[in-house]
Each structure stands twice: as structure tokens, then as C-alpha cells.
Amino acid sequence: MIADRTKVGRRELLRYGSLAAAGVAVRGLFGGSLRAQTPPGAGTIVDAAWDFDGSGTYPFAHDVDGTKSEVSFVTTHQWDQPGTYFPTCLIHSHVDGDAKATSRRLPNLASARVVVT
């Protein structure tokens, strides 16, 4: 299912596939997948990174070159402690597709609730 995420002014930034809630055992493997796209003429995806512990640091990033307006990613992660986690994928798009740009990047988030027992 594709869900509209947000609009800035009148321009839609990004659409993403929902990440579903999951339950895994400690040291069990979480598998997350995400599909992101920009509307026609609105640029391309230039960055995709994951934050698994809620720190906001996004230490794991996918290789993105800024040439595609639609991307799909699959990633896995293991937690060492029981608890409820919200793995989050941060996607940036850029109207000119400039993957090295530090300004004019449009961020969007998708996250899931994972209960580790």
C-alpha cells in the first residue's frame, strides 16, 4: 500500500510503503522493507538511512546515487535486549537529483513498531 506522507506548500515530497509492526525474539532477525518514490517531475531519491535504536543517528545507509525517482530497500537488524523499538528509515529527495547536495534536500520518514521478547 502506498500512503501519501506529507506536502510542503503544494508539492508532495514522497510516497512510501507502510512498514508493518513486527515481533521478534532477542537476537532474532528483523527484516524491514521500504519502497519510496517521488511524484513525476519532483526530483529523485538521494539518500536512504536507517535508525534502529531511536538515537536519531541513522548509522546504516543504502547506496543511492540520485538517479532514481523510485527505490526499494530491504534491510535486517538484530537487537540484544528485549523491548519495543521503532526502526525508522529516513529518505531524502532532491529536485535536481543531487546526491551530494547539503541544501534543498526534502526529508521523509517511515517507521515500524517492533516488540523484542
C-alpha atoms as an extended CHARMM CRD file, in Angstrom:
* protein
*
       117  EXT
         1         1  MET       CA              0.0000000000        0.0000000000        0.0000000000  PROA      1               0.0000000000
         2         2  ILE       CA              1.3090000000        3.4380000000       -0.8720000000  PROA      2               0.0000000000
         3         3  ALA       CA              0.4500000000        6.1920000000        1.5680000000  PROA      3               0.0000000000
         4         4  ASP       CA              0.7460000000        9.9220000000        0.9720000000  PROA      4               0.0000000000
         5         5  ARG       CA              3.2520000000       11.1710000000        3.5200000000  PROA      5               0.0000000000
         6         6  THR       CA              3.2240000000       14.9260000000        3.5400000000  PROA      6               0.0000000000
         7         7  LYS       CA              3.0460000000       18.0720000000        1.4500000000  PROA      7               0.0000000000
         8         8  VAL       CA              5.1300000000       21.2210000000        1.7090000000  PROA      8               0.0000000000
         9         9  GLY       CA              3.3640000000       24.1710000000        0.1800000000  PROA      9               0.0000000000
        10        10  ARG       CA              1.5810000000       22.4400000000       -2.6830000000  PROA      10              0.0000000000
        11        11  ARG       CA              4.3220000000       19.9970000000       -3.6190000000  PROA      11              0.0000000000
        12        12  GLU       CA              4.1570000000       16.4270000000       -2.4790000000  PROA      12              0.0000000000
        13        13  LEU       CA              7.5200000000       15.2400000000       -1.2030000000  PROA      13              0.0000000000
        14        14  LEU       CA              7.4540000000       11.4890000000       -1.1150000000  PROA      14              0.0000000000
        15        15  ARG       CA              5.3210000000        8.4020000000       -1.0270000000  PROA      15              0.0000000000
        16        16  TYR       CA              6.3770000000        5.3590000000        0.8960000000  PROA      16              0.0000000000
        17        17  GLY       CA              5.1500000000        1.8560000000        1.5350000000  PROA      17              0.0000000000
        18        18  SER       CA              3.9850000000        1.1570000000        5.0520000000  PROA      18              0.0000000000
        19        19  LEU       CA              6.2940000000       -0.6470000000        7.4060000000  PROA      19              0.0000000000
        20        20  ALA       CA              4.2610000000       -3.1200000000        9.4440000000  PROA      20              0.0000000000
        21        21  ALA       CA              4.5020000000       -3.9080000000       13.1370000000  PROA      21              0.0000000000
        22        22  ALA       CA              6.5480000000       -6.9790000000       13.9450000000  PROA      22              0.0000000000
        23        23  GLY       CA              7.5180000000       -9.2160000000       16.8340000000  PROA      23              0.0000000000
        24        24  VAL       CA             10.9260000000      -10.8670000000       17.1290000000  PROA      24              0.0000000000
        25        25  ALA       CA             12.9170000000      -12.7080000000       19.7870000000  PROA      25              0.0000000000
        26        26  VAL       CA             16.1020000000      -11.2680000000       21.3150000000  PROA      26              0.0000000000
        27        27  ARG       CA             18.8470000000      -11.8280000000       18.7590000000  PROA      27              0.0000000000
        28        28  GLY       CA             16.1020000000      -12.7310000000       16.2980000000  PROA      28              0.0000000000
        29        29  LEU       CA             16.3080000000      -11.1050000000       12.9130000000  PROA      29              0.0000000000
        30        30  PHE       CA             14.0430000000       -8.2060000000       11.9400000000  PROA      30              0.0000000000
        31        31  GLY       CA             13.5580000000       -7.7950000000        8.2150000000  PROA      31              0.0000000000
        32        32  GLY       CA             12.2920000000       -4.4240000000        7.0300000000  PROA      32              0.0000000000
        33        33  SER       CA             11.4390000000       -3.3880000000        3.5110000000  PROA      33              0.0000000000
        34        34  LEU       CA             10.6100000000        0.0170000000        2.1650000000  PROA      34              0.0000000000
        35        35  ARG       CA              9.5140000000        1.4180000000       -1.1720000000  PROA      35              0.0000000000
        36        36  ALA       CA              9.8550000000        5.1550000000       -1.7570000000  PROA      36              0.0000000000
        37        37  GLN       CA              9.0210000000        7.3120000000       -4.7520000000  PROA      37              0.0000000000
        38        38  THR       CA              8.7890000000       10.9440000000       -5.6950000000  PROA      38              0.0000000000
        39        39  PRO       CA              5.9620000000       12.3030000000       -7.8510000000  PROA      39              0.0000000000
        40        40  PRO       CA              6.6860000000       12.8640000000      -11.5650000000  PROA      40              0.0000000000
        41        41  GLY       CA              8.8970000000       15.9090000000      -12.0750000000  PROA      41              0.0000000000
        42        42  ALA       CA              9.6340000000       16.3070000000       -8.3560000000  PROA      42              0.0000000000
        43        43  GLY       CA             13.2180000000       15.0410000000       -8.3290000000  PROA      43              0.0000000000
        44        44  THR       CA             14.8350000000       11.8050000000       -7.2380000000  PROA      44              0.0000000000
        45        45  ILE       CA             15.7610000000        9.8750000000       -4.1020000000  PROA      45              0.0000000000
        46        46  VAL       CA             19.2550000000       10.9210000000       -2.9700000000  PROA      46              0.0000000000
        47        47  ASP       CA             19.6340000000        9.2540000000        0.4470000000  PROA      47              0.0000000000
        48        48  ALA       CA             18.1470000000        6.4060000000        2.4910000000  PROA      48              0.0000000000
        49        49  ALA       CA             19.3540000000        5.5940000000        6.0120000000  PROA      49              0.0000000000
        50        50  TRP       CA             18.0770000000        3.5500000000        8.9860000000  PROA      50              0.0000000000
        51        51  ASP       CA             17.9580000000        4.3130000000       12.7180000000  PROA      51              0.0000000000
        52        52  PHE       CA             17.3180000000        1.0840000000       14.6630000000  PROA      52              0.0000000000
        53        53  ASP       CA             17.7400000000        2.3220000000       18.2590000000  PROA      53              0.0000000000
        54        54  GLY       CA             15.9120000000        5.6450000000       18.2800000000  PROA      54              0.0000000000
        55        55  SER       CA             19.1150000000        7.6720000000       18.6710000000  PROA      55              0.0000000000
        56        56  GLY       CA             18.4750000000        9.7320000000       15.5400000000  PROA      56              0.0000000000
        57        57  THR       CA             21.9350000000        8.9160000000       14.1610000000  PROA      57              0.0000000000
        58        58  TYR       CA             20.8920000000        6.7660000000       11.1460000000  PROA      58              0.0000000000
        59        59  PRO       CA             24.1370000000        4.7260000000       11.0690000000  PROA      59              0.0000000000
        60        60  PHE       CA             23.1470000000        2.3230000000        8.2780000000  PROA      60              0.0000000000
        61        61  ALA       CA             22.7000000000        3.8130000000        4.8020000000  PROA      61              0.0000000000
        62        62  HSD       CA             21.8420000000        2.2830000000        1.4470000000  PROA      62              0.0000000000
        63        63  ASP       CA             23.8760000000        3.1520000000       -1.6320000000  PROA      63              0.0000000000
        64        64  VAL       CA             21.8240000000        5.7590000000       -3.5050000000  PROA      64              0.0000000000
        65        65  ASP       CA             23.1910000000        7.6800000000       -6.4850000000  PROA      65              0.0000000000
        66        66  GLY       CA             20.3300000000       10.1450000000       -7.0130000000  PROA      66              0.0000000000
        67        67  THR       CA             19.2770000000        8.8660000000      -10.4440000000  PROA      67              0.0000000000
        68        68  LYS       CA             16.0020000000        7.1230000000       -9.5000000000  PROA      68              0.0000000000
        69        69  SER       CA             12.6380000000        8.5520000000       -8.5450000000  PROA      69              0.0000000000
        70        70  GLU       CA             11.5360000000        5.1860000000       -7.1270000000  PROA      70              0.0000000000
        71        71  VAL       CA             13.6030000000        2.8520000000       -4.9400000000  PROA      71              0.0000000000
        72        72  SER       CA             13.0350000000       -0.3070000000       -2.8940000000  PROA      72              0.0000000000
        73        73  PHE       CA             15.1840000000       -1.4400000000        0.0190000000  PROA      73              0.0000000000
        74        74  VAL       CA             15.3460000000       -4.4670000000        2.2680000000  PROA      74              0.0000000000
        75        75  THR       CA             17.3670000000       -4.4640000000        5.4630000000  PROA      75              0.0000000000
        76        76  THR       CA             17.7880000000       -6.6480000000        8.5430000000  PROA      76              0.0000000000
        77        77  HSD       CA             18.7150000000       -5.9160000000       12.1460000000  PROA      77              0.0000000000
        78        78  GLN       CA             19.1660000000       -7.7310000000       15.4690000000  PROA      78              0.0000000000
        79        79  TRP       CA             18.5340000000       -6.3330000000       18.9390000000  PROA      79              0.0000000000
        80        80  ASP       CA             20.4040000000       -7.6300000000       22.0030000000  PROA      80              0.0000000000
        81        81  GLN       CA             17.8310000000       -6.5710000000       24.6110000000  PROA      81              0.0000000000
        82        82  PRO       CA             14.0760000000       -7.1010000000       24.9220000000  PROA      82              0.0000000000
        83        83  GLY       CA             11.9220000000       -4.0200000000       24.4560000000  PROA      83              0.0000000000
        84        84  THR       CA              9.8310000000       -2.0600000000       21.9990000000  PROA      84              0.0000000000
        85        85  TYR       CA             11.7650000000       -0.4600000000       19.1650000000  PROA      85              0.0000000000
        86        86  PHE       CA             10.7900000000        1.8010000000       16.2920000000  PROA      86              0.0000000000
        87        87  PRO       CA             13.2160000000        1.2400000000       13.4060000000  PROA      87              0.0000000000
        88        88  THR       CA             12.9610000000        4.2590000000       11.1350000000  PROA      88              0.0000000000
        89        89  CYS       CA             14.0790000000        4.8750000000        7.5790000000  PROA      89              0.0000000000
        90        90  LEU       CA             14.9370000000        8.4640000000        6.6660000000  PROA      90              0.0000000000
        91        91  ILE       CA             14.6280000000        9.1960000000        2.9430000000  PROA      91              0.0000000000
        92        92  HSD       CA             15.8290000000       12.3830000000        1.2800000000  PROA      92              0.0000000000
        93        93  SER       CA             14.8240000000       13.5190000000       -2.1790000000  PROA      93              0.0000000000
        94        94  HSD       CA             16.2430000000       16.4210000000       -4.1720000000  PROA      94              0.0000000000
        95        95  VAL       CA             14.5400000000       18.2250000000       -7.0350000000  PROA      95              0.0000000000
        96        96  ASP       CA             17.7500000000       18.1730000000       -9.1190000000  PROA      96              0.0000000000
        97        97  GLY       CA             18.7830000000       14.6630000000       -8.0570000000  PROA      97              0.0000000000
        98        98  ASP       CA             21.9950000000       15.9600000000       -6.4810000000  PROA      98              0.0000000000
        99        99  ALA       CA             23.0460000000       13.2350000000       -4.0170000000  PROA      99              0.0000000000
       100       100  LYS       CA             25.9230000000       15.3840000000       -2.6980000000  PROA      100             0.0000000000
       101       101  ALA       CA             23.7850000000       18.4550000000       -2.0060000000  PROA      101             0.0000000000
       102       102  THR       CA             23.6530000000       19.7100000000        1.5800000000  PROA      102             0.0000000000
       103       103  SER       CA             20.7080000000       22.0530000000        0.9850000000  PROA      103             0.0000000000
       104       104  ARG       CA             17.2930000000       21.7280000000       -0.6740000000  PROA      104             0.0000000000
       105       105  ARG       CA             17.0450000000       18.0870000000        0.4780000000  PROA      105             0.0000000000
       106       106  LEU       CA             13.4850000000       17.0470000000        1.2730000000  PROA      106             0.0000000000
       107       107  PRO       CA             13.3030000000       14.5670000000        4.1970000000  PROA      107             0.0000000000
       108       108  ASN       CA             10.6410000000       11.9720000000        4.9150000000  PROA      108             0.0000000000
       109       109  LEU       CA             10.3380000000        9.1640000000        7.4590000000  PROA      109             0.0000000000
       110       110  ALA       CA              8.7920000000        5.7130000000        7.6380000000  PROA      110             0.0000000000
       111       111  SER       CA              8.9040000000        3.5900000000       10.7840000000  PROA      111             0.0000000000
       112       112  ALA       CA              7.5700000000        0.3680000000       12.2820000000  PROA      112             0.0000000000
       113       113  ARG       CA              6.9160000000       -0.8490000000       15.8100000000  PROA      113             0.0000000000
       114       114  VAL       CA              8.9600000000       -3.9330000000       16.7110000000  PROA      114             0.0000000000
       115       115  VAL       CA              8.4900000000       -5.7930000000       20.0010000000  PROA      115             0.0000000000
       116       116  VAL       CA             11.5450000000       -7.8230000000       21.0020000000  PROA      116             0.0000000000
       117       117  THR       CA             10.8420000000      -10.5290000000       23.6060000000  PROA      117             0.0000000000
